[in-house]
């Protein structure tokens, strides 16, 4: 059977419903084949017959047929007539007649709601980036999350948490250090697996072993293969493909830690090291920075999300547990975004004249004696003294910070100038609010 005959045979199986679903290209192909089917086929001459046999001329040939000379005494041999396949009416179509169907309608898709490890910050089945500078508690944050997941506790903002295991991959700290920190955060050590960067091939097995809900890559570049240029989008996407596959097939949340560049002039979403493809593939990006409201605290802010609006920022401090091991202490919500925190830091060092103005403001504000910190902040804002500049001014002149109020009653902080404290002066430091 020739290719043409095969195509015509397929066209004979078409249905009207299938033809109605044809794309413009398929429709043109179908019409061309219909036109060809309507034309009579000219039989091709057969291959040369054995000696002594002559082919018979077809009805469509006008020339005299060639007849081989028979051998003496042999009967005349005539070539058999070539059978032409019967023409069936071209009727209704299936997509397979012209091309393989490689698309589906959205109406056929199965609707699935987004599952969350921590709504709306960390979705399941995808990658979340956690970005920040060294020393801001990124690893402690993931260890705090692992502790909450393994014990089924609520999230820091009282959102409902999941219960399951956790896998920590590529940690820069020793297992013994991680163990003490997770224990200080109240985690179940039996439900957590720690893998080195060279053991990443075992991550799927580890996930199944502890029925993991969370996989942490700390830091992300620890598992970057040699030769991969993390500045190039195509290479980054190929590198992240196995992580995305892991997240989807094992139904886990992958949280990957990424450090920032030194260029603080960029917006928060572009400050992470490497290609923008990292943030493009991730469905959520979280960032940590210093807290504009607390010189001793930090801010966890959502920089990007593909599932709705940006979540409110949360404040936290790094404190020592009763055993002397650091842990995260969640303070509450903050009105500042990641870009707000970056802008305030930039203002802090923007102009020497602003610092002089802030020092003069504080000296006048505190000249009569101690003042509540909330009042100082309100007055500073009214005269356009930025928070960051006010903090630098406070440190420059040694403002004293004291906590007032009873143990069981309301408590507040006051600021005063050093000369107002006499022999009981406590010079301000980063441990004072």
C-alpha positions in Angstrom: 0.0 0.0 0.0 1.4 3.4 -0.9 1.5 6.4 1.4 -1.3 8.0 -0.6 -3.4 4.9 -0.2 -2.7 4.8 3.6 -3.8 8.4 4.0 -7.0 7.8 2.0 -7.8 4.8 4.1 -7.4 7.0 7.3 -9.6 9.7 5.8 -12.3 7.1 5.3 -12.6 6.7 9.1 -13.3 10.4 9.8 -16.4 11.6 11.6 -18.1 15.0 11.3 -17.5 15.7 14.9 -13.8 15.2 14.5 -13.7 17.4 11.4 -15.4 20.2 13.3 -12.4 20.2 15.8 -9.8 20.5 13.1 -7.2 23.4 13.4 -6.8 25.6 10.3 -3.7 23.6 9.3 -5.6 20.3 9.7 -8.5 21.6 7.7 -6.3 22.6 4.8 -4.6 19.2 4.8 -8.0 17.4 4.9 -9.3 19.5 1.9 -6.1 18.8 -0.1 -6.4 15.0 0.5 -10.1 15.2 -0.5 -9.2 16.9 -3.8 -6.5 14.2 -4.5 -9.0 11.5 -3.7 -11.4 12.8 -6.4 -8.7 12.6 -9.1 -8.3 9.2 -10.9 -5.1 7.4 -10.1 -2.7 6.6 -12.9 -1.3 3.2 -12.4 2.4 3.0 -12.3 4.1 0.6 -14.7 5.0 -2.7 -13.0 8.6 -3.7 -12.6 10.0 -5.7 -15.5 8.5 -9.1 -15.7 10.6 -12.2 -16.2 11.7 -12.8 -19.8 8.9 -13.9 -22.0 6.1 -12.0 -20.2 4.8 -8.7 -21.5 2.7 -6.2 -19.5 -0.7 -5.3 -20.7 -1.5 -1.6 -21.5 -3.9 0.1 -19.1 -7.0 1.9 -20.2 -5.5 5.3 -19.6 -2.5 4.7 -21.8 -2.8 5.9 -25.5 0.4 4.3 -26.7 0.7 0.8 -27.9 1.7 -1.6 -25.1 5.1 -3.1 -25.3 4.9 -6.8 -25.7 7.9 -9.1 -25.1 8.7 -11.5 -27.9 7.7 -14.9 -26.9 10.0 -17.8 -27.2 9.5 -20.1 -30.1 6.9 -22.7 -29.3 5.9 -21.0 -26.0 2.3 -19.8 -25.4 1.8 -16.0 -25.4 2.0 -14.7 -21.8 0.1 -11.6 -20.7 1.0 -9.6 -17.6 -1.8 -9.6 -14.9 -3.8 -6.4 -14.5 -2.9 -4.3 -11.5 -5.7 -4.0 -9.0 -6.5 -0.4 -7.9 -7.9 -0.2 -4.4 -11.6 0.7 -4.3 -12.4 4.3 -3.5 -14.4 4.6 -0.3 -16.2 7.9 0.2 -14.2 10.3 2.2 -16.3 11.0 5.2 -15.6 11.8 8.7 -12.3 12.5 10.4 -10.1 11.8 13.4 -7.3 14.0 14.4 -4.8 11.2 13.9 -5.4 11.4 10.1 -3.3 14.5 9.9 -1.4 15.0 13.1 -1.1 13.7 16.7 -3.2 15.8 19.1 -0.8 17.6 21.5 -3.2 19.9 23.3 -6.0 19.7 25.7 -8.9 22.0 26.6 -8.8 23.9 29.9 -12.4 22.6 30.5 -10.9 19.1 30.7 -8.3 20.1 33.4 -8.8 18.7 36.9 -9.2 21.5 39.4 -6.9 21.4 42.4 -6.6 23.9 45.2 -3.2 25.1 46.4 -2.0 23.2 49.4 0.1 25.1 51.9 2.9 24.3 54.4 2.4 27.9 55.7 -0.4 29.9 54.1 0.2 32.1 52.2 4.0 32.1 52.4 5.1 28.5 51.6 3.1 26.4 49.1 3.3 22.7 48.8 4.5 21.1 45.5 6.7 24.0 44.5 9.9 25.9 45.4 10.1 28.8 47.8 13.2 30.9 48.1 14.4 32.4 51.4 16.9 35.2 50.8 19.0 37.4 53.0 22.5 38.4 54.2 24.6 36.2 56.5 23.9 36.4 60.2 20.1 37.3 59.9 18.8 33.9 61.0 17.8 32.2 57.8 19.0 28.7 58.9 17.3 29.2 62.3 14.1 30.1 60.6 14.0 26.9 58.6 14.9 24.9 61.7 12.1 26.6 63.6 9.7 25.6 60.7 11.0 22.0 60.8 10.4 21.9 64.6 6.8 23.1 64.1 6.0 20.7 61.2 7.4 17.6 63.1 5.2 18.4 66.1 2.1 19.6 64.3 2.2 23.1 65.9 0.7 26.2 64.3 2.8 28.6 62.3 4.3 31.9 63.8 1.2 33.9 62.7 -1.2 31.3 64.2 -1.9 29.8 60.7 -2.7 26.0 60.8 0.4 23.9 60.3 0.8 20.4 58.8 2.2 17.4 60.6 5.0 15.3 59.0 8.7 14.9 58.6 11.4 17.2 57.3 14.6 16.7 55.3 17.5 19.2 55.7 19.9 19.1 52.8 23.4 20.7 52.5 23.5 22.4 55.8 26.7 24.4 56.5 26.5 23.5 60.2 27.4 20.1 61.8 24.6 17.7 62.5 25.3 18.1 66.3 24.7 21.9 65.9 21.5 21.4 64.0 20.3 18.8 66.5 20.6 21.2 69.5 18.9 24.0 67.6 16.0 21.9 66.5 15.6 20.5 70.0 15.7 24.1 71.4 12.9 24.9 69.0 10.9 22.0 70.3 11.2 19.7 67.3 10.9 15.9 67.0 14.4 14.7 66.1 13.1 11.3 65.0 11.1 13.0 62.2 14.0 14.9 60.7 16.7 13.7 58.3 19.9 15.6 57.6 21.7 15.1 54.3 25.0 16.5 53.1 25.2 18.1 49.6 26.9 15.0 48.2 23.9 12.9 49.4 21.3 14.8 47.5 20.6 11.7 45.3 19.0 10.1 48.4 16.6 13.0 49.1 13.6 11.1 47.6 14.2 8.1 49.7 14.6 10.3 52.8 11.3 12.1 52.1 9.5 8.8 51.9 11.2 7.5 55.0 9.9 10.3 57.3 6.8 11.1 55.2 8.3 14.6 54.7 6.2 17.8 54.3 9.3 20.0 54.1 12.6 19.9 52.3 15.2 22.6 53.1 18.2 23.3 50.8 20.7 25.3 52.9 22.2 27.0 50.9 20.9 26.4 47.4 24.3 26.7 45.7 25.7 23.8 47.8 24.0 21.4 45.5 24.8 23.3 42.3 26.7 20.9 39.9 30.2 21.9 38.7 30.1 23.6 35.4 26.6 25.1 35.8 26.6 28.9 35.4 24.1 30.2 37.9 24.0 33.5 36.0 22.4 32.0 32.8 18.6 31.4 32.7 18.6 28.2 30.7 21.2 26.5 32.9 19.4 27.6 36.1 16.1 26.2 34.9 17.7 22.9 34.0 19.3 22.9 37.5 16.0 23.6 39.2 14.0 21.0 37.2 14.9 18.1 39.5 14.0 20.1 42.6 10.6 21.1 41.0 10.0 17.4 40.1 10.8 16.4 43.7 8.4 18.9 45.1 5.5 17.8 42.8 6.0 14.1 42.8 6.6 13.8 46.6 4.1 16.6 47.4 6.5 18.5 49.6 7.4 22.1 50.1 11.0 22.9 49.0 12.5 25.9 50.8 15.9 26.9 49.3 18.1 29.5 51.0 19.9 32.0 48.7 22.3 34.8 49.7 22.1 38.4 48.4 24.4 40.4 46.2 26.3 43.4 47.6 24.3 45.7 45.3 21.7 47.1 47.7 20.5 49.6 45.2 18.4 47.0 43.5 14.8 46.2 44.5 14.4 43.3 46.8 13.2 40.9 44.1 16.4 41.4 42.1 19.0 41.2 45.0 19.4 37.5 45.1 22.6 36.0 43.7 22.5 34.5 40.2 20.0 34.6 37.4 16.4 36.0 37.7 15.3 32.5 36.7 15.7 31.5 40.4 12.9 33.8 41.3 11.0 33.0 38.2 10.8 29.3 38.9 10.0 29.8 42.6 6.3 30.3 43.4 7.1 32.3 46.5 10.1 34.4 47.6 10.7 35.4 51.2 13.4 37.8 52.4 14.9 38.6 55.8 16.4 42.0 56.8 16.9 44.1 59.8 13.7 45.4 61.5 13.1 49.1 61.1 11.2 49.1 64.4 13.7 47.2 66.4 17.5 47.6 66.2 17.8 44.2 67.8 15.4 42.4 65.6 14.8 41.2 62.1 12.0 41.2 59.5 10.6 38.3 57.5 8.9 39.7 54.4 7.3 38.2 51.3 8.9 39.5 48.2 7.0 37.5 45.5 4.0 35.2 45.3 2.2 33.5 42.4 -0.9 32.8 44.6 -2.6 36.0 45.6 -1.5 39.0 47.5 1.7 39.6 49.4 1.5 38.3 53.0 2.1 40.8 55.9 5.7 41.0 57.2 6.6 39.4 60.5 9.1 40.5 63.1 11.4 38.2 65.0 14.5 38.2 67.3 17.3 35.7 67.8 17.4 34.8 71.5 19.2 32.3 73.6 17.2 29.3 74.9 17.6 28.2 78.5 20.4 25.9 77.3 22.3 28.8 75.7 21.4 27.7 72.1 20.0 30.3 69.8 16.4 30.1 68.6 13.8 32.3 66.9 11.4 34.4 69.0 8.5 35.7 66.9 7.4 39.2 67.9 4.5 40.0 65.7 3.4 41.6 62.5 5.1 44.6 60.9 3.8 47.3 58.5 7.1 47.4 56.6 7.8 45.5 53.4 11.2 44.2 52.2 11.7 47.3 50.1 10.7 49.6 53.0 13.4 48.1 55.1 16.0 48.5 52.4 15.0 52.1 51.8 15.2 53.0 55.5 18.7 51.5 55.7 19.7 53.5 52.7 18.4 56.7 54.3 20.4 56.0 57.4 23.7 56.7 55.6 22.4 59.1 53.0 23.4 62.5 54.3 25.6 63.7 57.2 23.4 66.8 57.5 20.4 64.5 58.3 22.4 62.9 61.1 23.2 66.3 62.6 19.6 67.3 62.4 18.5 64.1 64.1 21.1 64.5 66.9 19.8 68.1 67.5 16.2 66.8 67.5 17.0 64.2 70.2 18.9 66.6 72.4 15.9 68.9 72.4 13.4 66.1 72.8 15.1 64.6 75.8 16.4 67.8 77.4 13.7 67.9 80.1 14.1 64.2 81.1 13.1 60.7 80.0 10.5 60.3 77.3 8.6 57.3 76.1 10.1 55.8 72.9 6.7 55.8 71.2 6.4 59.6 71.8 9.9 60.2 70.4 9.1 58.2 67.3 5.9 60.1 66.7 7.6 63.5 67.1 10.5 62.4 64.9 8.1 61.4 62.1 6.3 64.7 62.3 9.5 66.6 61.6 10.7 64.2 58.9 13.4 62.5 60.8 13.7 59.0 59.3 13.8 56.0 61.7 17.2 54.8 60.5 18.7 58.3 60.9 17.2 58.6 64.4 18.8 55.3 65.4 22.2 56.5 64.2 21.7 59.7 66.2 20.7 57.8 69.3 23.8 55.6 69.1 26.1 58.7 68.4 25.2 60.5 71.6 24.7 57.5 73.8 21.0 57.7 74.5 20.0 55.6 77.5 17.1 53.1 77.1 15.2 51.8 80.2 12.2 49.6 80.5 9.6 50.9 82.9 6.4 49.5 84.5 5.6 46.5 86.7 6.1 42.9 86.0 2.4 42.1 85.8 1.3 45.5 84.5 2.0 47.6 81.4 5.6 48.0 80.4 7.2 50.5 78.1 10.6 51.9 77.1 12.0 55.4 77.8 14.9 57.2 76.3 17.0 59.8 78.2 20.3 61.7 77.7 23.3 60.3 79.6 23.7 63.3 81.8 20.1 62.9 83.1 20.9 59.4 84.5 23.7 60.4 86.9 25.5 57.4 88.4 22.8 55.0 87.1 23.5 55.7 83.4 23.0 52.7 81.1 24.5 53.5 77.7 22.3 52.3 74.8 23.3 49.2 72.8 21.7 46.9 70.3 20.1 44.9 73.1 17.9 47.8 74.1 14.6 48.7 72.4 
